[in-house]
């Protein structure tokens, strides 16, 4: 990741030599990687946090290193905040390298469009910039001293770029947010990040400073009504959202097996999957939406039998039982997301968009009352997955009869 960043900085340096930015030397620039925004302490102001990468030559002569410079300024507008960075910093801030915009939780609840206006207007910002909502303050998140990256901006960028490896949270870019907001149909969804102390979320690590958060976690997603945050989805609801959006590329899944008080389980990797959706005539004379989720999984872990299974036993009895358990997990995730959409009265799943695409004439009939009709609009989900590979063995390790565990 740092190598890619250095390539960008090298390009900027080359451009500076050719006359861009008034021949500003690279060591005079502060390359802004993330911007975080929170409500200011004074009415009508914002606390804007700039995280900049400052290139420097390494002492060993082996290439460039990057220093972290993170500053928070109070301003009435984004442009004023940039001016303050100019006034107090020794480096000229260049925002064309921004990778992530972090919206503080309180700011998101108040409304983000006033802030977003600057990012969509100013020519140096790209529509591919990632949007993230911070639990608590954006400034706190960007000041976390992570164990594996010097800058939280790079950690957040890495999470977004590798999101498809687990497909547990959405990735929202500035351009996508503006498109969804402008549609007037679908409620925007933005991933949520929080700092993580040792012991939280079942994660323990040796913190350099006891009691301080030194890791960053992405979990859940924020649902906006217009530009205001109204709810944060649980992990289960977020995963259901991902299935119904056809955004799952790969996924780790664990399911409890029937009986044994939930002590027996199986874990697998979803290796291929696809979600189809179809608007169909309903029995009441209207229409309904039908989702069909298909996929294949490879078994990674199985604890459900102390008996050594034959290939035939695995295929005829065990595999169908495990497959049913995985199917139920996916089904429950999807139902959780649908239930939350109905409770909020917000179409963050994009059901109206699907109706508009597949049956424009019907959409014209219901569009004006869609928010009121959403809760009762019939939706079904059909999950059809199957095993691809049981791993290197059909059975778990087993003890000889009469020894060890019963």
Secondary structure, DSSP 8 states (H G I E B T S, - for coil): -HHHHHHHHHHHHHHHHTTGGGT--GGGEEEEEEEEEEE-SSTT-EEEEEEEEEEEE-TTSSSEEEEEEEEEEEESSHHHHHHHHHHH-SSEEEGGG--EEEEEHHHHHH-SHHHHHHHHHSTTS-TT-EEEEESS-HHHHHT---SS-S-HHHHHHHHHHTGGGT--S---BHHHHHHHHHHSSS--EEEEEEEE-TTGGG-----SSTTS--EEEEEEEEEEETTEEEEEE-HHHHHHHHHHTT--SSEEEEEE-SSGGG--EEEEEEEEEEEEEEEEE-TTSSEEEEEEEEEEEEEEEEES-SS---HHHIIIIIHHHHHHHHHHHHHHHHHHHHHHHHHHT--TT-HHHHHHHH-HHHHHHHGGGHHHHGGGS-EEEEEEEEEEE-TT-SS-----TTSS--
